[in-house]
Amino acid sequence: MNRIGIGPVGVFNVMYGPNSPSLYVLMVHKSLESVVTASARLLEDAEFQKASLTNAPLSEPGYVRFESSLMAAFSHMPKLEVPEKKSRIFELRIYESHGIKAAKKKIEMFNQGGEIAIFRKTGLQPVFFGETLIGPKLPNLTYMLVFENMVDRDKRWGTFGRDPEWKKLRANPVYKDTVSNITDIFLRPTRYSQI
Protein backbone atom coordinates (compact mmCIF):
# COMPACT_ATOMS: atom_id res chain seq x y z
CA MET A 1 0.00 0.00 0.00
CA ASN A 2 2.80 2.41 0.84
CA ARG A 3 4.45 1.74 -2.53
CA ILE A 4 1.30 2.87 -4.34
CA GLY A 5 0.95 6.00 -2.18
CA ILE A 6 -1.48 4.81 0.50
CA GLY A 7 -0.58 5.29 4.12
CA PRO A 8 -0.15 5.15 6.92
CA VAL A 9 -1.85 1.76 7.13
CA GLY A 10 -3.19 0.44 10.42
CA VAL A 11 -3.86 -3.27 10.88
CA PHE A 12 -5.71 -4.40 14.00
CA ASN A 13 -6.96 -7.60 15.62
CA VAL A 14 -10.23 -7.56 17.56
CA MET A 15 -9.82 -7.72 21.35
CA TYR A 16 -13.48 -7.20 22.19
CA GLY A 17 -16.55 -6.47 20.10
CA PRO A 18 -18.18 -8.05 17.07
CA ASN A 19 -15.88 -10.88 15.93
CA SER A 20 -16.62 -10.35 12.29
CA PRO A 21 -14.58 -8.99 10.71
CA SER A 22 -11.69 -10.44 12.65
CA LEU A 23 -9.12 -8.05 11.15
CA TYR A 24 -9.52 -4.30 10.65
CA VAL A 25 -7.40 -2.37 8.17
CA LEU A 26 -7.34 1.43 8.16
CA MET A 27 -5.90 3.12 5.08
CA VAL A 28 -5.39 6.80 4.42
CA HIS A 29 -5.88 7.94 0.83
CA LYS A 30 -4.81 11.39 -0.38
CA SER A 31 -7.61 11.63 -2.96
CA LEU A 32 -10.77 9.96 -4.21
CA GLU A 33 -8.83 8.92 -7.34
CA SER A 34 -6.47 6.96 -5.07
CA VAL A 35 -9.45 5.00 -3.71
CA VAL A 36 -10.85 4.28 -7.16
CA THR A 37 -7.54 3.15 -8.70
CA ALA A 38 -6.02 1.28 -5.72
CA SER A 39 -6.86 -2.26 -6.89
CA ALA A 40 -5.52 -1.67 -10.40
CA ARG A 41 -2.33 -0.09 -9.04
CA LEU A 42 -1.82 -3.03 -6.67
CA LEU A 43 -2.17 -5.51 -9.52
CA GLU A 44 0.53 -3.60 -11.44
CA ASP A 45 2.95 -3.82 -8.51
CA ALA A 46 5.53 -6.59 -9.10
CA GLU A 47 6.15 -7.26 -5.40
CA PHE A 48 2.43 -7.51 -4.72
CA GLN A 49 2.09 -10.01 -7.59
CA LYS A 50 4.54 -12.34 -5.80
CA ALA A 51 2.36 -12.45 -2.68
CA SER A 52 0.62 -15.77 -2.15
CA LEU A 53 -2.60 -13.99 -1.20
CA THR A 54 -2.91 -12.59 -4.72
CA ASN A 55 -2.71 -16.01 -6.36
CA ALA A 56 -4.46 -18.08 -3.69
CA PRO A 57 -6.54 -20.97 -5.12
CA LEU A 58 -10.26 -21.32 -4.45
CA SER A 59 -9.51 -24.30 -2.18
CA GLU A 60 -7.26 -22.16 0.09
CA PRO A 61 -8.39 -18.52 -0.10
CA GLY A 62 -6.51 -15.84 1.81
CA TYR A 63 -9.83 -14.50 3.08
CA VAL A 64 -13.52 -15.22 2.63
CA ARG A 65 -14.73 -11.66 1.95
CA PHE A 66 -13.93 -8.13 2.93
CA GLU A 67 -16.10 -5.12 3.54
CA SER A 68 -15.06 -1.51 2.99
CA SER A 69 -16.23 1.87 4.15
CA LEU A 70 -15.25 5.23 2.72
CA MET A 71 -15.06 8.08 5.21
CA ALA A 72 -14.45 11.81 4.96
CA ALA A 73 -12.43 13.43 7.74
CA PHE A 74 -14.13 15.87 10.09
CA SER A 75 -13.31 19.56 9.59
CA HIS A 76 -11.92 19.86 13.14
CA MET A 77 -9.66 16.83 12.69
CA PRO A 78 -8.81 16.74 8.98
CA LYS A 79 -5.83 14.38 9.28
CA LEU A 80 -5.23 11.06 10.97
CA GLU A 81 -2.91 11.36 13.98
CA VAL A 82 -0.52 8.45 14.40
CA PRO A 83 0.06 7.78 18.12
CA GLU A 84 3.39 6.95 19.68
CA LYS A 85 4.46 3.35 18.98
CA LYS A 86 4.28 1.69 22.38
CA SER A 87 2.03 -0.84 24.01
CA ARG A 88 -1.46 0.44 23.27
CA ILE A 89 -5.04 -0.44 22.52
CA PHE A 90 -7.53 1.30 20.24
CA GLU A 91 -11.22 1.93 20.70
CA LEU A 92 -13.25 2.16 17.50
CA ARG A 93 -16.67 3.72 18.00
CA ILE A 94 -19.44 3.83 15.41
CA TYR A 95 -22.39 6.16 16.03
CA GLU A 96 -25.43 5.37 13.92
CA SER A 97 -28.19 7.93 13.48
CA HIS A 98 -31.86 7.51 12.56
CA GLY A 99 -31.61 10.01 9.70
CA ILE A 100 -29.21 12.19 7.73
CA LYS A 101 -30.17 15.39 9.60
CA ALA A 102 -29.49 13.75 12.98
CA ALA A 103 -26.14 12.40 11.72
CA LYS A 104 -25.08 15.85 10.50
CA LYS A 105 -26.08 17.34 13.87
CA LYS A 106 -23.90 14.82 15.73
CA ILE A 107 -20.96 15.67 13.44
CA GLU A 108 -21.63 19.36 14.13
CA MET A 109 -21.58 18.58 17.87
CA PHE A 110 -18.08 17.12 17.52
CA ASN A 111 -16.82 19.97 15.31
CA GLN A 112 -18.46 23.34 15.96
CA GLY A 113 -20.00 22.21 19.25
CA GLY A 114 -16.53 21.52 20.62
CA GLU A 115 -16.76 17.83 21.55
CA ILE A 116 -13.41 17.05 19.87
CA ALA A 117 -11.80 19.88 21.86
CA ILE A 118 -13.33 18.50 25.08
CA PHE A 119 -11.95 15.06 24.20
CA ARG A 120 -8.46 16.50 23.93
CA LYS A 121 -8.79 18.67 27.04
CA THR A 122 -9.85 15.69 29.16
CA GLY A 123 -7.09 13.38 27.90
CA LEU A 124 -8.95 11.38 25.25
CA GLN A 125 -6.50 10.99 22.35
CA PRO A 126 -8.22 10.74 18.98
CA VAL A 127 -6.65 9.00 15.98
CA PHE A 128 -9.35 10.00 13.48
CA PHE A 129 -12.95 11.13 13.07
CA GLY A 130 -14.79 10.24 9.86
CA GLU A 131 -18.22 10.62 8.36
CA THR A 132 -19.06 7.37 6.59
CA LEU A 133 -20.02 8.17 3.01
CA ILE A 134 -20.17 4.60 1.72
CA GLY A 135 -20.50 1.49 3.86
CA PRO A 136 -22.91 -0.41 6.10
CA LYS A 137 -25.38 0.98 8.63
CA LEU A 138 -25.69 4.46 7.13
CA PRO A 139 -25.92 7.16 8.26
CA ASN A 140 -23.07 6.90 10.73
CA LEU A 141 -19.83 8.41 11.89
CA THR A 142 -16.77 6.53 13.10
CA TYR A 143 -13.90 7.56 15.29
CA MET A 144 -10.89 5.94 16.91
CA LEU A 145 -9.17 6.67 20.21
CA VAL A 146 -5.90 5.28 21.60
CA PHE A 147 -5.12 4.24 25.19
CA GLU A 148 -2.29 2.54 27.06
CA ASN A 149 -4.66 -0.15 28.38
CA MET A 150 -8.24 -0.63 29.61
CA VAL A 151 -7.49 0.96 33.01
CA ASP A 152 -6.22 4.07 31.22
CA ARG A 153 -9.30 4.00 28.96
CA ASP A 154 -11.75 3.84 31.85
CA LYS A 155 -9.93 6.65 33.71
CA ARG A 156 -9.94 8.99 30.69
CA TRP A 157 -13.60 8.34 29.82
CA GLY A 158 -14.45 9.02 33.48
CA THR A 159 -12.66 12.38 33.33
CA PHE A 160 -14.52 13.22 30.12
CA GLY A 161 -17.90 12.23 31.61
CA ARG A 162 -17.39 14.54 34.61
CA ASP A 163 -16.26 17.54 32.57
CA PRO A 164 -18.57 20.57 33.01
CA GLU A 165 -18.21 21.63 29.35
CA TRP A 166 -19.24 18.13 28.24
CA LYS A 167 -22.24 18.13 30.57
CA LYS A 168 -23.34 21.50 29.18
CA LEU A 169 -22.85 20.39 25.56
CA ARG A 170 -24.69 17.10 26.14
CA ALA A 171 -27.63 18.97 27.68
CA ASN A 172 -27.98 21.29 24.66
CA PRO A 173 -31.38 20.44 23.09
CA VAL A 174 -30.00 21.16 19.60
CA TYR A 175 -28.01 17.90 19.84
CA LYS A 176 -30.72 15.76 21.43
CA ASP A 177 -31.53 12.38 19.84
CA THR A 178 -28.73 12.40 17.26
CA VAL A 179 -27.44 8.87 17.95
CA SER A 180 -29.63 5.77 17.75
CA ASN A 181 -26.98 3.06 18.20
CA ILE A 182 -23.33 2.85 19.29
CA THR A 183 -20.96 0.03 18.39
CA ASP A 184 -17.82 -0.15 20.52
CA ILE A 185 -14.89 -2.29 19.35
CA PHE A 186 -11.54 -2.71 21.07
CA LEU A 187 -8.55 -3.39 18.84
CA ARG A 188 -4.91 -4.30 19.29
CA PRO A 189 -2.46 -3.32 16.54
CA THR A 190 -0.54 -6.07 14.77
CA ARG A 191 3.27 -5.91 14.98
CA TYR A 192 3.40 -4.56 11.43
CA SER A 193 0.71 -1.89 11.84
CA GLN A 194 1.88 1.65 11.03
CA ILE A 195 -0.73 3.11 13.37
Protein Blocks (a to p, Z undefined) as FASTA:
>chain_A
ZZnopacddddddfbdcfbdfbdcddddfbfklmmmmmmmmmmpmklmmpmklmpcfklc
fbfbdcdddddddfklmbccddddddddddddddddfbfklmmmmmmmmmmnommmmmmm
nopacfbdcddfbdchiacdddddddfblmlmmmmmmmmmmpmklmmmmmpmklgokbfb
dcdddddddfkbcZZ
